[in-house]
Amino acid sequence: MNDIAFQSGQTVLFIGDSITDCGRRQDQEQLGNGYVRKVTELITAKYPHRDISYVNKGIGGDTVEGLESRWTTDVLDIKPDWLSIKIGINNAARQEDLDDIYIPKWESTYRRILNRSKNELDLAGIFLFEIFYIAEDVEFPQQWSVPEYNKVIHQLAEEFGAQLVPVNIVFQQAVVDRPGFPWTTMDGVHPNPTGHSLMALEFLKIVNW
């Protein structure tokens, strides 16, 4: 039997935008109905003897600047043992010009919250999710700088010794393997239940579920 990385008594905190949020503020357990809930349910089902606490701090529409503004209250004050970050697609969507000016600022902000986490928390590990955009049968496909943002996320994961969760790679392969099958709510951004399951499974691979 595999031995999952998370141990009894530890806290796993997920933070990000709407993909992480997924209705968590209307949910009695505050976990939402997306990949975060699927991760927690599958871990609990397989490892019922592990008493692990899960916290979801996703907020729909958030950006990395939004994360920085609430980092103290939503992350540092909670003192998680494990930290999972999924952020960036709203930054890419709101970027006015596909140039080299904004992304370095985004990178600097992301680096600051990671530095604070490393310096102010006793973390067992950090997970950084890629961002993704799936050009499904959407009415107006977007031309966002997803590869450029993911290049930065890869670099930050290496720099900070974080585990990379390559959901963009997995989604792109899924589209190839199952043409015409929807993975989002037909906007290319927000996963449908199957898309959230794909994200959860990719995360669980990394934690040795």
Secondary structure by P-SEA (a helix, b strand, c coil): cccccccccbbbbbbbccccccccccccccccccaaaaaaaaaaaaccccbbbbbbbccccccaaaaaaacccccccccccbbbbbccaaaaaaccccccccaaaaaaaaaaaaaaaaacccccbbbbbbbbbbbcccccccccaaaaaaaaaaaaaaaacccccaaaaaaaaaaaacccccccccccccccaaaaaaaaaaaaaaacc
